[in-house]
Amino acid sequence: MKYQTLDQLQSVADINPLTPTPLATRAQRIERWAQLLDRNPTRCLAALTGTEHLHPSVRAEARAAGSAITVAFDDPLLRASGMQSDSYGEAKRFFELSDWQLHEIVCSCHTGATMQAGWAAGRVRRIINGSKILAWLRKGFMAH
């Protein structure tokens, strides 16, 4: 048997890795989350209760079965990219979110006990768009 590198094999064969290519950037991971939520926009998701009132250590471990975070964790691509659980703290770490940002997406104070996936997708996308607007504003102020 002759040893060949992956690059060499790709020149003579169609190679599809069994494991998905991990998402490298924060924006890619957040956009993937929004896409997953948009797949079934009327799906009823569980909200986390009172995240802003929880002690930080309790908040980090908070989770709700069937939440927007669970939708992300159920995705093989996000797991291959490093997502380790469907807890609040893990979503905060993995998506590189502030408590305020994650609260805006998953907390019951915005929607009650449940929310539609399409609503959550809009909140997730607002994080990306908000970052772009802030970057644009900073650039504008720095130019003057």
C-alpha positions as CSV (number, residue, x, y, z in Angstrom):
1,M,0.0,0.0,0.0
2,K,1.3,3.4,-1.0
3,Y,1.1,6.3,1.5
4,Q,-0.5,9.5,0.1
5,T,-1.4,12.7,1.8
6,L,-5.0,14.0,1.8
7,D,-4.1,16.6,-0.8
8,Q,-2.6,13.9,-3.0
9,L,-5.7,11.7,-2.7
10,Q,-8.0,14.6,-3.4
11,S,-6.4,15.0,-6.8
12,V,-7.6,11.5,-7.8
13,A,-10.6,10.9,-5.6
14,D,-13.7,12.8,-4.3
15,I,-13.0,12.8,-0.5
16,N,-15.8,13.7,1.9
17,P,-14.6,13.7,5.6
18,L,-16.9,11.9,7.9
19,T,-16.6,14.6,10.5
20,P,-17.8,18.1,9.7
21,T,-15.3,20.9,9.4
22,P,-15.6,22.9,12.6
23,L,-16.8,26.5,12.4
24,A,-13.8,28.7,13.1
25,T,-15.3,32.1,13.9
26,R,-17.8,33.4,16.4
27,A,-19.9,34.9,13.5
28,Q,-20.0,31.5,11.8
29,R,-21.2,29.8,15.0
30,I,-23.8,32.4,15.7
31,E,-25.1,32.4,12.1
32,R,-25.3,28.5,12.2
33,W,-27.4,28.8,15.4
34,A,-29.8,31.3,13.8
35,Q,-30.1,29.0,10.7
36,L,-30.9,26.0,12.9
37,L,-33.7,28.0,14.7
38,D,-35.1,29.2,11.4
39,R,-35.5,25.6,10.1
40,N,-38.7,25.4,12.1
41,P,-39.6,29.0,13.0
42,T,-42.9,28.1,14.7
43,R,-41.3,25.4,16.9
44,C,-42.1,26.1,20.6
45,L,-39.0,26.4,22.7
46,A,-38.6,26.5,26.4
47,A,-37.3,29.8,28.0
48,L,-34.9,29.9,30.9
49,T,-36.4,31.7,33.9
50,G,-35.0,34.8,35.4
51,T,-31.4,34.5,34.2
52,E,-30.6,38.0,35.3
53,H,-31.5,37.3,38.9
54,L,-29.5,34.1,39.3
55,H,-26.2,34.0,41.1
56,P,-23.4,33.7,38.4
57,S,-22.5,30.1,39.3
58,V,-26.1,29.0,39.2
59,R,-26.7,30.9,36.0
60,A,-23.8,29.1,34.3
61,E,-25.4,25.7,35.1
62,A,-28.9,26.8,34.2
63,R,-30.6,24.9,31.3
64,A,-34.1,24.1,30.0
65,A,-34.8,21.0,28.0
66,G,-36.0,22.1,24.5
67,S,-34.5,25.6,24.7
68,A,-32.9,27.6,21.9
69,I,-29.5,26.5,23.4
70,T,-30.6,22.9,23.1
71,V,-31.3,23.4,19.4
72,A,-27.7,24.5,19.0
73,F,-26.3,21.7,21.1
74,D,-28.3,19.1,19.1
75,D,-26.4,20.1,16.0
76,P,-23.4,17.8,15.1
77,L,-21.6,20.7,13.4
78,L,-21.7,23.0,16.5
79,R,-20.7,20.0,18.7
80,A,-17.8,19.3,16.4
81,S,-16.9,23.0,16.7
82,G,-16.6,22.7,20.5
83,M,-20.0,23.1,22.0
84,Q,-20.0,20.9,25.1
85,S,-23.5,21.1,26.6
86,D,-26.8,23.0,26.5
87,S,-26.2,25.0,29.6
88,Y,-26.4,28.8,29.8
89,G,-22.7,29.0,30.7
90,E,-21.6,26.9,27.8
91,A,-23.6,28.9,25.3
92,K,-22.1,32.1,26.7
93,R,-18.6,30.6,26.4
94,F,-19.1,28.9,23.0
95,F,-20.8,31.8,21.2
96,E,-18.7,34.4,23.1
97,L,-21.7,36.3,24.4
98,S,-22.2,38.6,27.3
99,D,-24.8,37.8,29.9
100,W,-26.9,40.6,28.6
101,Q,-26.8,39.2,25.0
102,L,-27.6,35.7,26.1
103,H,-30.4,37.0,28.4
104,E,-32.0,38.7,25.4
105,I,-32.2,35.4,23.5
106,V,-33.2,32.8,26.2
107,C,-34.8,34.5,29.2
108,S,-38.5,34.1,30.0
109,C,-38.9,37.8,30.9
110,H,-39.2,38.6,27.1
111,T,-41.6,35.9,26.1
112,G,-43.0,33.9,29.0
113,A,-42.3,30.2,29.5
114,T,-42.0,29.5,25.8
115,M,-41.0,31.2,22.6
116,Q,-41.1,30.5,18.9
117,A,-37.8,29.5,17.3
118,G,-38.2,32.2,14.6
119,W,-38.3,34.8,17.3
120,A,-35.2,33.4,18.9
121,A,-33.4,33.3,15.5
122,G,-34.1,37.0,15.1
123,R,-32.6,37.7,18.5
124,V,-29.5,35.6,17.7
125,R,-29.1,37.5,14.4
126,R,-29.4,40.8,16.1
127,I,-26.1,40.0,17.9
128,I,-24.3,39.7,14.6
129,N,-25.9,42.8,13.1
130,G,-25.4,44.8,16.3
131,S,-21.7,44.0,16.2
132,K,-21.5,45.2,12.6
133,I,-23.3,48.5,13.5
134,L,-21.0,49.1,16.4
135,A,-17.9,48.5,14.2
136,W,-19.3,50.9,11.6
137,L,-19.9,53.5,14.2
138,R,-16.4,53.1,15.7
139,K,-14.9,53.4,12.3
140,G,-16.9,56.5,11.6
141,F,-15.9,58.2,14.8
142,M,-12.2,57.3,14.4
143,A,-12.1,58.8,10.9
144,H,-13.0,62.3,12.3
